[in-house]
Amino acid sequence: MICIDLLKSDVYAEFASRPIILRERYAIQSGHAQRPIVIDDIQKCPELLDEIHWLIENCGQTFLLTGSSARKLRRQHSNLLGGRAWRREMRPLCWPEVENYDPIRAINHGLIPSHYNSEHPREELRAYLADYLRDEIAIEAAVRNLPAFSEFLRVAAITNAELLNYSNVSREVGVSAKIVRSYFEILEETLLGFRIAPWRKSNHRRLIETEKFYLFDTGVANFLAKRTVATATPEFGKSFEHLILMELLAFKAYYEPEMDITFWLTSNKQEVDFVINDKAIAIEVKAASKVGPWDTKNMTILSEDGPIGKRIIISMDPIKRVIKDSFGEIEIIPWQEFLSRLWSKEFKTS
């Protein structure tokens, strides 16, 4: 395997000044033709993509291209390889990758490997946010008002897992709603945040059609919001929901790319946290240590809009059981069992 690390200044300078070097080195050396070429941080040198395209077409060369953002590539109208590239997204750590998985540690440290395992997670998060989020992302996106962008990150973290409201964030940050919208787009294009769309197919109730926004990592979200979360705190519920969503997104990235994750919310504030693949699975996340029939009301209401393949409530309750309503069974599952079954592909729908 041949590795080209564009984070190294001398390597970057060499290829940025003469991208043709890639072809000169690897087109004529048949011994290299079958050795994959790994190029790290490809977004730093988009000009290489033309040479990569040529080597794929004419030499059958295989590449592994990694990067933290496709924003720069798209904005510069770079060669995106005409469908020849398979896209894979690496997520933060997930259940199968963590020994002795601790949800409180995951919520506060986050699941970036160096953060989760650190004895000094606040320092790690502080360095990450200072050196990467505020500086590198702001520079790449040509953000002119850095103080406003920093304040935006804080407000985005406070409103994490809530409905998107550009006007409210605009008032908090002190910039226009149009700029706030562009800031959210920056987070999405650099894979630092994502939207979850609402499920919109109700025949009986008026639904909220606004998207929710989540930062990519629970630790980053809570550090930016300047909070430490414990099970007894009001913030635990949203953070626990966010943590389960991170697992669903990781499973989607690695096993089921077409999996559709939405949420259901009525104008009367009745809500089911996640609706998977058009009601193949409905999931509620409860932070409570005891779940009872009173917690199944929203599942029942959602079922009035048509059958649901599987209905699940995930919680801190250690007792697994089934509660029945007029539409059938609702599984009450401890969070550990849910994650184990998820990664065993029990809930795979395709």
Rosetta silent file (secondary structure, phi, psi, omega in degrees, C-alpha in Angstrom):
SEQUENCE: MICIDLLKSDVYAEFASRPIILRERYAIQSGHAQRPIVIDDIQKCPELLDEIHWLIENCGQTFLLTGSSARKLRRQHSNLLGGRAWRREMRPLCWPEVENYDPIRAINHGLIPSHYNSEHPREELRAYLADYLRDEIAIEAAVRNLPAFSEFLRVAAITNAELLNYSNVSREVGVSAKIVRSYFEILEETLLGFRIAPWRKSNHRRLIETEKFYLFDTGVANFLAKRTVATATPEFGKSFEHLILMELLAFKAYYEPEMDITFWLTSNKQEVDFVINDKAIAIEVKAASKVGPWDTKNMTILSEDGPIGKRIIISMDPIKRVIKDSFGEIEIIPWQEFLSRLWSKEFKTS
SCORE:     score description
SCORE:     0.000 S_00000001
   1 L     0.000  136.472  179.023    0.000    0.000    0.000 S_00000001
   2 E  -105.130  128.834 -177.087    1.240    3.472   -0.906 S_00000001
   3 E  -116.559  129.265  177.084    0.321    6.296    1.495 S_00000001
   4 E  -122.239  112.043 -175.093    0.320    9.993    0.638 S_00000001
   5 E  -103.965  104.714 -176.867   -0.388   12.227    3.632 S_00000001
   6 L   -76.692   -3.136  172.628   -1.309   15.737    2.521 S_00000001
   7 L   -74.581  -20.544  177.041   -1.177   16.951    6.125 S_00000001
   8 L   -77.461  123.203 -172.124    2.613   16.875    5.813 S_00000001
   9 H   -59.446  -38.922 -179.064    3.620   20.288    4.550 S_00000001
  10 H   -70.120  -38.175  177.808    6.405   19.049    2.285 S_00000001
  11 H   -66.251  -45.106  178.360    4.193   16.359    0.730 S_00000001
  12 H   -59.829  -46.858 -178.355    1.371   18.844    0.220 S_00000001
  13 H   -60.007  -39.593 -178.399    3.704   21.438   -1.337 S_00000001
  14 H   -63.733  -49.620 -176.163    5.104   18.857   -3.742 S_00000001
  15 H   -78.121  -30.818  178.726    1.755   17.638   -5.062 S_00000001
  16 H   -68.122  -35.892 -178.746    0.025   21.028   -4.964 S_00000001
  17 H   -76.493  -32.457 -179.302    2.734   22.606   -7.134 S_00000001
  18 L  -143.441   80.803  179.935    2.832   19.731   -9.656 S_00000001
  19 L   -56.673  -25.098 -178.773   -0.188   17.361   -9.463 S_00000001
  20 L   -61.940  -17.480  178.238    1.198   15.516  -12.504 S_00000001
  21 H   -55.488  -35.969 -179.468    3.781   13.940  -10.173 S_00000001
  22 H   -59.023  -45.037  179.640    1.109   11.424   -9.150 S_00000001
  23 H   -70.768  -39.487 -179.620    0.801   10.171  -12.729 S_00000001
  24 H   -61.145  -37.777 -176.260    4.518   10.300  -13.369 S_00000001
  25 H   -78.734  -36.601 -166.861    5.235    8.112  -10.364 S_00000001
  26 H  -115.935   -8.115  178.190    2.501    5.528  -10.595 S_00000001
  27 L   -78.159  -34.237 -171.605    1.344    5.236  -14.228 S_00000001
  28 L   -99.410   -5.938 -177.516    4.552    3.735  -15.574 S_00000001
  29 L  -101.374   94.293 -175.118    5.527    1.502  -12.645 S_00000001
  30 H   -58.225  -29.268  179.511    3.640   -1.710  -13.240 S_00000001
  31 H   -63.461  -24.490  179.551    4.797   -3.033   -9.894 S_00000001
  32 H   -90.506  -11.309 -168.888    2.716   -0.317   -8.220 S_00000001
  33 H   -60.592  -33.434 -177.896   -0.340   -0.834  -10.395 S_00000001
  34 L   -96.994    1.718  178.409   -1.964   -3.359   -8.074 S_00000001
  35 L   -93.845  120.067  179.822   -0.966   -1.623   -4.854 S_00000001
  36 L   -58.678  145.169  177.011   -3.739    0.643   -3.546 S_00000001
  37 E  -108.863  121.185  177.929   -2.793    4.284   -3.127 S_00000001
  38 E   -99.436  125.951  176.021   -4.123    5.986    0.015 S_00000001
  39 E  -120.651  114.730 -177.051   -4.364    9.785   -0.099 S_00000001
  40 E   -92.636  139.139 -178.337   -5.278   11.394    3.215 S_00000001
  41 L    60.539   52.697 -177.867   -7.046   14.790    3.346 S_00000001
  42 H   -60.936  -25.291 -178.802   -7.734   14.866   -0.392 S_00000001
  43 H   -65.733  -16.227  179.078   -9.768   18.071    0.030 S_00000001
  44 H   -73.648  -20.492 -177.038   -6.516   19.954    0.612 S_00000001
  45 L  -140.759   71.968 -176.935   -5.440   19.337   -2.989 S_00000001
  46 L   -59.460  -23.859 -178.223   -8.478   18.952   -5.300 S_00000001
  47 L   -61.167  -21.983  179.634   -6.227   19.258   -8.370 S_00000001
  48 H   -68.568  -19.112 -174.684   -5.094   15.678   -7.776 S_00000001
  49 H   -65.282  -32.519  175.759   -8.530   14.350   -8.694 S_00000001
  50 H   -63.997  -42.125  178.935   -7.930   14.769  -12.423 S_00000001
  51 H   -67.237  -39.175  177.719   -4.759   12.688  -12.152 S_00000001
  52 H   -61.352  -45.712  178.897   -6.572   10.124  -10.013 S_00000001
  53 H   -57.283  -45.609 -179.241   -9.348    9.903  -12.605 S_00000001
  54 H   -62.490  -43.352 -178.543   -6.776    9.311  -15.370 S_00000001
  55 H   -67.219  -34.165  176.159   -4.976    6.602  -13.397 S_00000001
  56 H   -65.351  -47.003 -175.048   -8.261    4.804  -12.669 S_00000001
  57 H   -70.494  -40.737 -169.840   -9.292    4.874  -16.322 S_00000001
  58 H  -101.705  -19.392 -176.859   -5.971    4.084  -17.966 S_00000001
  59 H  -123.391   -2.166 -177.852   -4.060    2.019  -15.423 S_00000001
  60 L    64.530   25.334 -176.849   -6.746    0.314  -13.378 S_00000001
  61 L   -72.003  146.113  177.532   -5.282    1.921  -10.277 S_00000001
  62 L  -108.892  134.139 -179.487   -7.168    1.649   -6.980 S_00000001
  63 E  -124.043  148.964  166.627   -7.354    4.586   -4.580 S_00000001
  64 E  -120.609  109.423 -176.217   -8.560    5.111   -1.032 S_00000001
  65 E  -106.385  125.038  179.636   -9.269    8.814   -0.600 S_00000001
  66 E  -118.006  153.215  178.470   -9.988   10.162    2.874 S_00000001
  67 L  -175.736  160.801 -177.064  -11.048   13.600    4.017 S_00000001
  68 L   -97.089   -3.305 -176.574  -13.103   15.484    6.556 S_00000001
  69 L  -161.882  136.792  172.137  -15.079   17.580    4.091 S_00000001
  70 L   -98.338    2.474 -175.085  -16.316   17.511    0.517 S_00000001
  71 H   -59.461  -50.482 -176.825  -17.186   21.212    0.725 S_00000001
  72 H   -63.758  -37.706  179.549  -13.987   22.501   -0.834 S_00000001
  73 H   -62.829  -45.453 -178.726  -14.145   19.903   -3.615 S_00000001
  74 H   -69.471  -42.314 -176.798  -17.695   20.867   -4.570 S_00000001
  75 H   -65.415  -28.804  179.382  -17.146   24.621   -4.263 S_00000001
  76 L   -93.432    9.484  179.424  -14.143   24.460   -6.579 S_00000001
  77 L    52.760   44.964 -178.280  -16.087   22.323   -9.075 S_00000001
  78 L   -72.278  162.012  174.058  -13.472   19.617   -8.736 S_00000001
  79 L   -66.894  114.228 -179.235  -13.500   16.339  -10.627 S_00000001
  80 L   -99.168   20.044  168.469  -15.676   14.079   -8.456 S_00000001
  81 H    72.346   14.427  168.999  -14.689   11.003  -10.484 S_00000001
  82 H    51.889   43.541  177.820  -17.961   10.588  -12.341 S_00000001
  83 H    79.940    5.815  179.983  -19.496    7.940  -10.124 S_00000001
  84 L   -83.966  -10.247 -177.623  -16.330    5.840   -9.959 S_00000001
  85 L  -100.776  130.353  171.714  -15.889    6.503   -6.236 S_00000001
  86 L   -88.967  127.726 -177.046  -17.756    4.537   -3.584 S_00000001
  87 L   -95.010  131.534  173.695  -18.506    6.774   -0.634 S_00000001
  88 L  -131.689  139.904 -177.762  -18.166    5.518    2.915 S_00000001
  89 L  -113.538  126.417  176.514  -18.596    7.636    6.046 S_00000001
  90 L   -90.611  127.838  179.903  -16.683    6.938    9.236 S_00000001
  91 L  -100.099  169.652  169.802  -18.632    7.724   12.370 S_00000001
  92 L   -58.342  173.095  179.975  -17.417    8.183   15.966 S_00000001
  93 L   -53.343  151.977  179.159  -16.978    5.025   18.012 S_00000001
  94 L  -136.321  177.323 -171.309  -20.021    2.787   18.381 S_00000001
  95 H   -47.378  -49.295 -176.814  -21.219   -0.107   20.545 S_00000001
  96 H   -68.850  -15.154 -174.585  -19.179   -2.949   18.971 S_00000001
  97 H   -97.506   -4.999 -173.550  -15.983   -0.881   19.164 S_00000001
  98 L  -118.716  120.461  175.135  -16.122    0.083   22.849 S_00000001
  99 L   -80.779  136.274 -179.110  -15.333   -2.296   25.684 S_00000001
 100 L    55.491   53.972 -177.568  -17.398   -1.668   28.834 S_00000001
 101 L   -55.654  123.579 -178.133  -19.516    0.951   27.067 S_00000001
 102 L  -117.416  110.438 -175.715  -20.482    3.671   29.549 S_00000001
 103 H   -63.704  -34.387  178.785  -23.309    5.962   28.347 S_00000001
 104 H   -67.986  -41.880  176.357  -22.490    8.765   30.805 S_00000001
 105 H   -62.465  -43.250 -179.867  -18.851    8.722   29.725 S_00000001
 106 H   -63.230  -39.567 -178.979  -19.950    8.674   26.069 S_00000001
 107 H   -66.908  -40.082 -175.875  -22.321   11.593   26.601 S_00000001
 108 H   -90.573  -39.851  177.991  -19.724   13.789   28.332 S_00000001
 109 H   -80.104  -31.874 -168.966  -16.463   12.654   26.708 S_00000001
 110 L    85.698  174.513 -175.063  -17.993   11.973   23.307 S_00000001
 111 L  -115.864   18.871  162.768  -17.112    9.033   21.094 S_00000001
 112 L   -67.499  129.391 -170.156  -14.147   10.403   19.184 S_00000001
 113 H   -50.660  -48.268 -176.716  -11.605    7.693   20.151 S_00000001
 114 H   -67.683  -23.906  179.702   -9.013    9.947   21.764 S_00000001
 115 H   -81.270  -47.572 -177.510  -11.736   11.764   23.716 S_00000001
 116 H   -60.011  -39.725 -175.716  -13.661    8.752   25.008 S_00000001
 117 L   -86.546   -4.757 -173.567  -10.510    7.056   26.269 S_00000001
 118 L   -76.908  146.403  170.236   -8.896   10.173   27.717 S_00000001
 119 L   -83.645   -9.290  179.855   -8.394   10.827   31.407 S_00000001
 120 L  -131.325   64.431 -173.377   -8.606   14.548   30.561 S_00000001
 121 H   -64.322  -33.207 -179.574  -11.553   14.774   28.167 S_00000001
 122 H   -64.142  -39.247  177.624  -12.253   18.466   28.785 S_00000001
 123 H   -66.759  -40.651  178.884   -8.742   19.367   27.680 S_00000001
 124 H   -62.610  -45.308 -179.822   -9.054   17.126   24.626 S_00000001
 125 H   -66.048  -39.941  178.864  -12.383   18.683   23.688 S_00000001
 126 H   -61.667  -44.390  179.236  -11.090   22.196   24.293 S_00000001
 127 H   -65.525  -42.175 -179.843   -8.103   21.604   22.015 S_00000001
 128 H   -60.838  -45.796 -177.895  -10.267   19.969   19.355 S_00000001
 129 H   -68.696  -38.439 -179.265  -12.727   22.843   19.322 S_00000001
 130 H   -70.613  -44.981 -172.338  -10.056   25.537   19.298 S_00000001
 131 H   -85.601  -26.425 -174.298   -7.799   23.976   16.679 S_00000001
 132 H  -111.372  -62.245 -174.239  -10.331   22.346   14.418 S_00000001
 133 H   -62.522  -52.988 -172.469  -13.883   23.591   14.683 S_00000001
 134 H   -77.381  -32.702 -174.809  -13.300   27.274   15.208 S_00000001
 135 H   -96.110  -63.667 -174.096  -10.137   27.700   13.156 S_00000001
 136 H   -63.578  -46.149 -179.380   -9.826   25.101   10.417 S_00000001
 137 H   -65.652  -41.999  179.300  -13.531   24.872    9.619 S_00000001
 138 H   -63.000  -40.212  179.846  -13.940   28.639    9.736 S_00000001
 139 H   -67.301  -47.066 -179.006  -10.945   29.128    7.443 S_00000001
 140 H   -59.496  -38.454 -177.135  -12.043   26.462    4.961 S_00000001
 141 L   -87.859    3.041  179.572  -15.533   27.948    4.810 S_00000001
 142 L    57.115   42.521  176.445  -14.190   31.500    4.536 S_00000001
 143 L   -72.391  125.127 -176.246  -16.109   32.629    7.626 S_00000001
 144 L   -89.150  -33.317 -176.709  -15.427   36.319    8.061 S_00000001
 145 L  -103.312   85.289 -175.633  -17.001   36.892   11.454 S_00000001
 146 H   -64.627  -40.819  176.346  -15.179   34.415   13.689 S_00000001
 147 H   -59.145  -39.904  179.080  -16.708   35.647   16.992 S_00000001
 148 H   -67.068  -38.611  178.860  -20.193   35.207   15.527 S_00000001
 149 H   -65.802  -40.262  177.005  -19.322   31.736   14.254 S_00000001
 150 H   -62.520  -42.903  178.003  -17.993   30.749   17.688 S_00000001
 151 H   -66.359  -37.600  176.539  -21.181   32.015   19.321 S_00000001
 152 H   -58.765  -42.320  179.152  -23.208   30.168   16.705 S_00000001
 153 H   -59.928  -40.319  179.221  -21.477   26.911   17.681 S_00000001
 154 H   -64.424  -45.569 -178.610  -22.477   27.457   21.304 S_00000001
 155 H   -68.008  -38.276  177.433  -26.120   28.171   20.412 S_00000001
 156 H   -61.145  -35.464  178.876  -26.227   25.220   17.994 S_00000001
 157 H   -71.648  -40.289  179.486  -25.072   23.007   20.877 S_00000001
 158 H   -64.245  -36.077 -178.861  -27.673   24.390   23.290 S_00000001
 159 L   -95.465   11.425  178.534  -30.422   23.768   20.724 S_00000001
 160 L   -55.051  136.288  179.055  -28.996   20.374   19.714 S_00000001
 161 L    74.603   11.931  177.196  -31.721   17.758   19.079 S_00000001
 162 E  -111.253  170.427  179.031  -34.383   20.458   18.803 S_00000001
 163 E   -64.207  140.224  178.471  -36.347   21.777   15.836 S_00000001
 164 L   -66.454  129.513  175.633  -34.377   24.056   13.541 S_00000001
 165 L  -140.642   94.747 -175.586  -35.318   27.708   14.027 S_00000001
 166 H   -62.315  -35.960 -177.369  -33.063   30.049   12.078 S_00000001
 167 H   -65.988  -44.744  179.471  -34.769   33.175   13.416 S_00000001
 168 H   -63.398  -44.673  178.669  -34.237   32.263   17.074 S_00000001
 169 H   -64.116  -39.051  178.412  -30.590   31.337   16.511 S_00000001
 170 H   -57.653  -44.498  179.873  -30.126   34.533   14.494 S_00000001
 171 H   -64.432  -39.725 -179.442  -31.319   36.644   17.433 S_00000001
 172 H   -66.722  -39.150 -173.644  -29.007   34.799   19.840 S_00000001
 173 H   -86.816  -28.496 -179.641  -25.943   35.099   17.604 S_00000001
 174 L    86.689   24.583  173.906  -26.552   38.623   16.299 S_00000001
 175 L  -129.665  171.007 -175.746  -26.315   37.859   12.576 S_00000001
 176 L   -69.404  157.880  177.142  -28.965   37.442    9.891 S_00000001
 177 H   -61.958  -31.749  178.066  -31.029   34.296    9.500 S_00000001
 178 H   -63.793  -41.742  178.244  -29.442   33.872    6.058 S_00000001
 179 H   -68.313  -40.434  177.464  -25.963   33.731    7.607 S_00000001
 180 H   -59.411  -42.436  177.908  -27.182   31.333   10.302 S_00000001
 181 H   -59.890  -41.361  179.521  -28.529   29.064    7.575 S_00000001
 182 H   -66.759  -33.199  177.501  -25.117   29.136    5.869 S_00000001
 183 H   -65.672  -42.752  176.727  -23.426   28.244    9.182 S_00000001
 184 H   -62.120  -38.541  178.114  -25.644   25.170    9.561 S_00000001
 185 H   -63.588  -37.392  176.985  -24.775   24.212    5.976 S_00000001
 186 H   -60.228  -45.190 -179.993  -21.075   24.478    6.837 S_00000001
 187 H   -62.565  -38.844  178.764  -21.517   22.020    9.716 S_00000001
 188 H   -68.564  -43.264 -175.783  -23.345   19.593    7.450 S_00000001
 189 H   -71.542  -21.381  176.380  -20.848   19.840    4.598 S_00000001
 190 L  -100.094   13.275  175.163  -17.938   19.239    6.974 S_00000001
 191 L    63.822   24.704 -179.789  -19.769   16.252    8.534 S_00000001
 192 L   -99.197   -2.936  178.694  -20.007   17.992   11.905 S_00000001
 193 E  -161.551  165.899 -178.104  -23.786   18.077   12.016 S_00000001
 194 E  -157.139  155.495  177.563  -26.832   16.586   10.342 S_00000001
 195 E  -101.518  149.244  170.500  -30.547   17.059    9.978 S_00000001
 196 E  -118.784  123.890 -176.633  -33.266   14.535   10.738 S_00000001
 197 E   -81.666  154.227  175.430  -36.427   15.005    8.702 S_00000001
 198 E   -80.715  151.036  170.928  -39.941   14.620   10.106 S_00000001
 199 L   -77.962  129.896 -165.963  -42.241   11.773    9.060 S_00000001
 200 L  -119.830   16.336 -167.055  -44.990   13.502    7.077 S_00000001
 201 L  -105.025   24.812 -179.136  -47.578   10.866    6.087 S_00000001
 202 L   -70.863  139.899  175.543  -50.271   11.203    8.733 S_00000001
 203 L  -100.471   -8.062 -170.703  -53.875   11.004    7.579 S_00000001
 204 L  -122.043  -18.411 -173.170  -55.397   12.039   10.899 S_00000001
 205 L  -133.788  151.782  175.180  -53.199   14.663   12.562 S_00000001
 206 L   -81.733  123.534 -175.046  -51.427   17.876   11.702 S_00000001
 207 E  -104.093  151.010  170.218  -47.704   17.187   11.891 S_00000001
 208 L   -74.180  132.304 -176.619  -44.728   19.442   12.477 S_00000001
 209 L  -112.356   13.053  178.277  -42.689   19.542    9.263 S_00000001
 210 L   -85.739  141.631  179.293  -39.575   21.289   10.569 S_00000001
 211 L   -76.934  159.253  169.736  -36.315   19.332   10.651 S_00000001
 212 E  -101.966  153.931  177.730  -34.218   18.680   13.742 S_00000001
 213 E  -123.298  136.274  178.321  -30.488   19.368   13.863 S_00000001
 214 E  -128.569  139.493  166.265  -27.864   17.349   15.741 S_00000001
 215 E   -73.266  159.678 -169.650  -24.138   17.823   16.134 S_00000001
 216 L   -74.144  -12.817 -172.751  -22.163   14.739   15.176 S_00000001
 217 L  -145.913  136.501 -178.410  -20.957   13.884   18.693 S_00000001
 218 H   -65.931  -39.317 -179.566  -22.519   14.066   22.167 S_00000001
 219 H   -64.546  -42.834  177.756  -19.284   15.148   23.856 S_00000001
 220 H   -62.358  -44.319 -179.396  -18.748   18.017   21.432 S_00000001
 221 H   -60.985  -46.101 -176.628  -22.371   19.133   21.860 S_00000001
 222 H   -73.558  -32.550  176.526  -22.234   19.148   25.657 S_00000001
 223 H   -67.366  -44.565  178.645  -18.817   20.797   25.840 S_00000001
 224 H   -62.251  -34.784  179.872  -19.924   23.606   23.521 S_00000001
 225 L   -80.893   -1.639  177.611  -23.080   24.031   25.618 S_00000001
 226 L    59.886   48.550  179.357  -20.869   24.242   28.741 S_00000001
 227 L  -139.112  149.203  171.405  -22.620   21.453   30.590 S_00000001
 228 L  -113.114  127.298 -170.742  -21.750   18.181   32.270 S_00000001
 229 L  -103.625  132.049  172.417  -24.582   15.683   32.085 S_00000001
 230 L  -124.290  166.405 -175.267  -25.541   13.152   34.775 S_00000001
 231 L   -61.829  -26.256 -176.392  -28.520   10.815   34.874 S_00000001
 232 L   -88.291   -2.237 -175.426  -30.344   13.061   37.341 S_00000001
 233 L   -89.472  154.155  179.713  -30.004   16.240   35.242 S_00000001
 234 L   -62.022  -26.148 -176.433  -32.711   17.643   32.923 S_00000001
 235 L   -77.960  -11.627 -173.486  -30.297   17.446   29.970 S_00000001
 236 H   -62.648  -38.790 -176.690  -29.826   13.684   30.227 S_00000001
 237 H   -58.096  -49.851 -179.485  -32.942   12.814   28.223 S_00000001
 238 H   -66.641  -38.852  179.944  -31.899   14.731   25.092 S_00000001
 239 H   -67.170  -38.156  177.908  -28.300   13.548   25.369 S_00000001
 240 H   -65.099  -42.367  175.099  -29.425    9.925   25.750 S_00000001
 241 H   -59.343  -45.139  179.051  -31.636   10.304   22.664 S_00000001
 242 H   -60.182  -41.282 -178.916  -28.674   11.817   20.790 S_00000001
 243 H   -63.763  -43.412  177.734  -26.469    8.890   21.828 S_00000001
 244 H   -64.358  -39.523  177.765  -28.960    6.324   20.492 S_00000001
 245 H   -62.189  -39.228  177.245  -29.227    8.304   17.258 S_00000001
 246 H   -58.463  -38.776  178.070  -25.427    8.191   16.880 S_00000001
 247 H   -67.338  -42.455  177.897  -25.636    4.389   17.048 S_00000001
 248 H   -61.623  -41.412 -179.852  -28.421    4.294   14.456 S_00000001
 249 H   -68.331  -37.012  177.160  -26.418    6.548   12.148 S_00000001
 250 H   -65.635  -43.127  177.967  -23.288    4.438   12.567 S_00000001
 251 H   -61.321  -42.079  177.426  -25.269    1.291   11.759 S_00000001
 252 H   -60.147  -45.418 -177.598  -26.704    3.047    8.707 S_00000001
 253 H   -63.350  -37.232 -171.847  -23.240    4.120    7.535 S_00000001
 254 H   -95.289  -25.964 -173.025  -21.692    0.664    7.892 S_00000001
 255 L  -128.553  -31.349 -172.079  -24.527   -1.746    7.049 S_00000001
 256 L  -139.275   72.088 -173.735  -27.675   -0.129    5.674 S_00000001
 257 L   -58.213  -25.837 -177.915  -26.938    3.086    3.707 S_00000001
 258 L   -88.610    2.329 -179.204  -30.518    3.371    2.445 S_00000001
 259 L   -62.932  129.139 -178.266  -32.031    3.289    5.938 S_00000001
 260 L  -101.460  121.099 -179.470  -34.345    6.267    6.402 S_00000001
 261 E  -112.755  117.177  177.342  -34.400    7.790    9.897 S_00000001
 262 E  -128.844  179.056  172.595  -37.156   10.306   10.651 S_00000001
 263 E  -131.154  161.145 -178.567  -39.087   11.496   13.706 S_00000001
 264 E  -120.309  125.692 -178.177  -42.808   11.971   14.313 S_00000001
 265 E  -147.431  124.257  179.034  -44.149   15.111   15.984 S_00000001
 266 E   -93.126  167.603  177.498  -47.683   16.471   15.978 S_00000001
 267 L   -65.886  -16.925  176.545  -48.786   20.044   16.458 S_00000001
 268 L   -93.031   11.954  175.761  -49.999   18.943   19.917 S_00000001
 269 L    72.575   18.026  171.044  -46.405   17.936   20.858 S_00000001
 270 L   -78.941  131.739 -169.401  -47.045   14.196   20.686 S_00000001
 271 E  -143.192  142.137  166.292  -43.732   12.683   19.601 S_00000001
 272 E  -122.581  127.875 -166.784  -41.990    9.439   18.703 S_00000001
 273 E   -62.094  -45.515 -175.924  -38.251    9.913   18.539 S_00000001
 274 E  -139.366  129.734  175.090  -37.331    7.776   15.521 S_00000001
 275 E  -117.577  115.705 -172.305  -39.391    6.279   12.719 S_00000001
 276 E  -100.672  129.934  174.264  -37.276    3.913   10.614 S_00000001
 277 L    47.823   57.659  174.181  -37.989    3.125    6.957 S_00000001
 278 L    53.293   50.769  173.766  -41.535    4.460    6.819 S_00000001
 279 L    77.650   19.627  168.892  -42.746    2.760   10.014 S_00000001
 280 L   -63.984  -37.255  177.057  -40.909   -0.529    9.663 S_00000001
 281 E  -140.864  137.532  170.948  -39.682    0.309   13.178 S_00000001
 282 E  -119.165  134.839 -173.547  -40.735    3.025   15.625 S_00000001
 283 E  -130.007  128.254  168.691  -38.411    3.845   18.524 S_00000001
 284 E  -109.787  139.842  177.621  -38.951    5.917   21.653 S_00000001
 285 E  -113.070  119.658 -179.184  -35.984    6.746   23.879 S_00000001
 286 E  -117.184  131.590  178.554  -36.780    7.220   27.557 S_00000001
 287 L   -82.037   -6.391 -175.025  -34.238    8.336   30.140 S_00000001
 288 L   -69.058  150.981  176.082  -36.387    6.911   32.947 S_00000001
 289 L   -87.730   -5.358  176.088  -35.234    3.971   35.050 S_00000001
 290 L  -142.199  123.318 -179.640  -38.799    2.627   35.085 S_00000001
 291 L  -112.108  134.245  179.534  -41.081    2.487   32.044 S_00000001
 292 L  -132.574 -176.407 -178.650  -44.794    1.773   32.353 S_00000001
 293 H   -56.135  -28.234  179.183  -47.996    1.825   30.274 S_00000001
 294 H   -64.800  -17.790 -179.330  -48.135    5.621   30.640 S_00000001
 295 H   -89.752   -0.923 -175.868  -45.041    5.829   28.432 S_00000001
 296 H  -100.622    0.760 -172.713  -46.665    4.068   25.473 S_00000001
 297 H   -57.014  -47.123 -176.377  -49.318    6.683   24.657 S_00000001
 298 H   -67.239  -34.255  175.645  -47.478    8.268   21.728 S_00000001
 299 H   -61.269  -41.598  179.439  -46.707    4.870   20.185 S_00000001
 300 H   -64.367  -43.235 -179.723  -50.418    4.086   20.274 S_00000001
 301 H   -64.353  -42.858  177.503  -51.312    7.411   18.666 S_00000001
 302 H   -61.187  -36.261 -178.967  -48.730    6.893   15.901 S_00000001
 303 H   -65.315  -21.526  178.282  -50.192    3.425   15.265 S_00000001
 304 L   -65.670  -18.480  178.547  -53.542    5.020   14.447 S_00000001
 305 L   -91.143   15.055  177.769  -51.944    6.193   11.196 S_00000001
 306 L   124.769  164.411 -174.225  -51.344    2.635   10.038 S_00000001
 307 L   -64.270  147.809  175.860  -49.448   -0.494   11.038 S_00000001
 308 L  -118.857  131.713 -177.292  -45.909   -0.352   12.435 S_00000001
 309 L   -59.774  -48.510 -178.902  -43.635   -3.328   11.903 S_00000001
 310 E  -146.578  133.989  179.660  -41.969   -3.176   15.316 S_00000001
 311 E  -116.887  126.745 -172.182  -42.496   -0.787   18.240 S_00000001
 312 E  -133.349  135.762  168.044  -39.664   -0.348   20.730 S_00000001
 313 E  -114.764  120.764  178.851  -39.087    1.756   23.843 S_00000001
 314 E  -100.606  135.044 -178.022  -35.414    1.989   24.841 S_00000001
 315 E  -155.051 -179.297  173.067  -34.669    3.105   28.379 S_00000001
 316 L   -84.076   -1.210  177.410  -32.496    2.854   31.464 S_00000001
 317 L   -65.821  123.868 -176.556  -35.063    0.403   32.863 S_00000001
 318 L   -78.700   -7.408 -173.699  -33.174   -2.875   33.414 S_00000001
 319 L  -100.306  117.657  176.571  -36.278   -5.071   33.048 S_00000001
 320 L   -80.915  135.947  178.258  -37.145   -6.309   29.572 S_00000001
 321 E  -165.224  179.250  179.798  -40.852   -6.873   28.948 S_00000001
 322 E  -124.612  132.611  173.256  -43.782   -6.393   26.551 S_00000001
 323 E  -113.564  135.792 -177.812  -46.704   -4.004   26.983 S_00000001
 324 E  -108.168  142.813  169.562  -49.794   -4.506   24.819 S_00000001
 325 E  -128.455 -168.097 -175.795  -52.240   -1.968   23.457 S_00000001
 326 L   -68.822  -11.033 -179.323  -55.039   -2.238   20.891 S_00000001
 327 L  -105.388    1.488  177.792  -52.468   -2.365   18.064 S_00000001
 328 E   123.186 -147.254 -172.536  -50.314   -5.169   19.439 S_00000001
 329 E   -95.965  143.383  169.861  -47.028   -5.406   21.313 S_00000001
 330 E  -121.168  121.436 -179.255  -44.610   -2.682   22.392 S_00000001
 331 E   -83.556  130.973  171.161  -41.202   -3.953   23.475 S_00000001
 332 E  -101.659  115.868 -171.745  -39.556   -2.347   26.499 S_00000001
 333 E  -126.554  128.736  170.789  -35.828   -2.985   26.051 S_00000001
 334 E   -58.323  146.359 -173.666  -32.859   -1.976   28.236 S_00000001
 335 H   -58.213  -36.404 -178.974  -30.505    0.194   26.197 S_00000001
 336 H   -63.524  -42.095 -179.807  -27.682   -2.370   26.330 S_00000001
 337 H   -67.550  -38.949  178.488  -29.869   -5.089   24.830 S_00000001
 338 H   -59.083  -47.684 -177.973  -31.134   -2.769   22.113 S_00000001
 339 H   -64.583  -38.404  177.788  -27.595   -1.891   21.015 S_00000001
 340 H   -62.708  -43.925  179.824  -26.556   -5.535   21.092 S_00000001
 341 H   -70.737  -36.555  176.704  -29.531   -6.529   18.939 S_00000001
 342 H   -58.065  -51.248 -175.612  -29.045   -3.572   16.602 S_00000001
 343 H   -77.450  -10.507  169.223  -25.440   -4.520   15.856 S_00000001
 344 L   -84.759    2.555  176.960  -26.429   -8.174   15.516 S_00000001
 345 L    68.893   23.737  178.031  -28.517   -6.883   12.558 S_00000001
 346 L   -66.263  -31.023 -176.078  -31.781   -8.032   14.138 S_00000001
 347 L   -98.505    9.023 -179.834  -33.473   -4.779   13.142 S_00000001
 348 L   -62.808  132.457 -172.608  -32.057   -4.638    9.609 S_00000001
 349 L  -111.186    3.228 -179.776  -34.946   -3.822    7.262 S_00000001
 350 L  -130.473    0.000    0.000  -33.384   -4.340    3.814 S_00000001
